[in-house]
Amino acid sequence: MLGNSSFVKLDYSLSPKQFLTARVNTSRYYGTNNVFFDPASPITNFAMSSNGEEDVKTESASLGLLSGLTPKLTKPSRAQFSRDLQQSFANSTDVRDAYLRRD
């Protein structure tokens, strides 16, 4: 599969007692893949590769705030989001009659 990924990180001191952290990750992968892997299935001609296409999109983000209340006590706050979108496509929509018939 082909793909790329990216990462962005930001750390910022809001005040001597508050520290902000933000992070974003993304990745995209696509291409020919083993979408329907079942080596025991008579329909799968190429069990290891070339039997479909895959499209994967992943994003995640987090935001954190660390506040110092006293020299020995801190209050962390955090929010995060993530999602994973994945689609699989067969290399054909045709029904394979020869493999479906049982004599």
C-alpha positions as CSV (number, residue, x, y, z in Angstrom):
1,M,0.0,0.0,0.0
2,L,1.0,3.6,-0.6
3,G,0.5,6.4,1.9
4,N,1.7,9.3,3.9
5,S,1.4,10.6,7.4
6,S,1.9,13.9,9.2
7,F,2.3,15.1,12.8
8,V,2.0,18.6,14.2
9,K,2.9,19.4,17.8
10,L,2.6,22.7,19.7
11,D,3.7,23.3,23.2
12,Y,3.1,26.8,24.6
13,S,3.5,28.3,28.0
14,L,0.5,30.6,28.7
15,S,1.8,31.8,32.0
16,P,4.3,30.6,34.6
17,K,1.5,28.3,36.0
18,Q,-0.2,27.2,32.8
19,F,1.1,25.0,30.0
20,L,-0.8,24.2,26.8
21,T,-0.1,21.2,24.5
22,A,-1.7,20.5,21.2
23,R,-1.1,17.6,18.8
24,V,-2.6,16.5,15.5
25,N,-1.8,13.2,13.6
26,T,-3.1,12.2,10.2
27,S,-2.4,9.3,7.9
28,R,-3.6,8.2,4.5
29,Y,-3.0,4.8,3.0
30,Y,-4.4,3.5,-0.3
31,G,-3.9,1.0,-3.0
32,T,-4.1,-2.7,-3.9
33,N,-4.4,-4.7,-0.8
34,N,-5.5,-8.1,0.5
35,V,-9.1,-6.9,1.1
36,F,-10.9,-10.2,1.3
37,F,-8.3,-12.6,2.8
38,D,-9.6,-16.1,3.2
39,P,-7.1,-18.7,1.8
40,A,-9.7,-21.4,2.3
41,S,-12.3,-19.7,0.1
42,P,-12.5,-20.9,-3.5
43,I,-13.5,-17.4,-4.6
44,T,-10.2,-15.9,-3.5
45,N,-7.8,-16.5,-6.5
46,F,-5.0,-14.4,-5.1
47,A,-5.1,-14.9,-1.3
48,M,-2.0,-12.8,-0.6
49,S,-2.5,-9.8,-2.8
50,S,-4.2,-8.1,-5.8
51,N,-7.8,-9.0,-4.8
52,G,-9.1,-5.6,-4.1
53,E,-8.4,-2.0,-3.1
54,E,-8.2,-0.4,0.3
55,D,-8.6,3.3,1.3
56,V,-7.8,4.2,4.9
57,K,-7.9,7.7,6.5
58,T,-7.0,8.2,10.1
59,E,-7.0,11.5,12.1
60,S,-6.4,12.2,15.8
61,A,-6.1,15.4,17.8
62,S,-5.5,16.2,21.4
63,L,-5.4,19.4,23.5
64,G,-4.1,19.5,27.0
65,L,-3.9,22.2,29.6
66,L,-1.7,21.8,32.7
67,S,-2.4,24.3,35.5
68,G,-0.3,24.7,38.6
69,L,-2.4,25.3,41.6
70,T,0.3,25.1,44.2
71,P,4.0,24.2,44.0
72,K,3.0,20.5,44.6
73,L,-0.5,20.3,43.1
74,T,-1.4,20.5,39.4
75,K,-4.7,20.2,37.6
76,P,-4.5,18.5,34.2
77,S,-7.3,19.0,31.6
78,R,-7.4,17.1,28.3
79,A,-9.7,16.7,25.3
80,Q,-9.1,14.4,22.4
81,F,-10.7,13.3,19.1
82,S,-9.9,10.5,16.8
83,R,-11.5,8.7,13.8
84,D,-10.6,5.9,11.4
85,L,-12.4,5.7,8.1
86,Q,-11.7,2.5,6.1
87,Q,-13.2,1.4,2.8
88,S,-12.6,-1.8,0.9
89,F,-13.4,-2.4,-2.7
90,A,-13.4,-5.7,-4.6
91,N,-11.5,-5.8,-7.9
92,S,-14.7,-7.0,-9.7
93,T,-18.5,-6.9,-9.2
94,D,-19.0,-9.9,-11.4
95,V,-20.2,-13.2,-9.9
96,R,-17.9,-16.1,-10.5
97,D,-20.2,-18.9,-11.5
98,A,-17.4,-21.5,-11.9
99,Y,-16.5,-21.3,-8.2
100,L,-20.1,-21.1,-7.0
101,R,-21.3,-24.3,-8.7
102,R,-20.9,-27.5,-6.7
103,D,-21.4,-30.8,-8.7
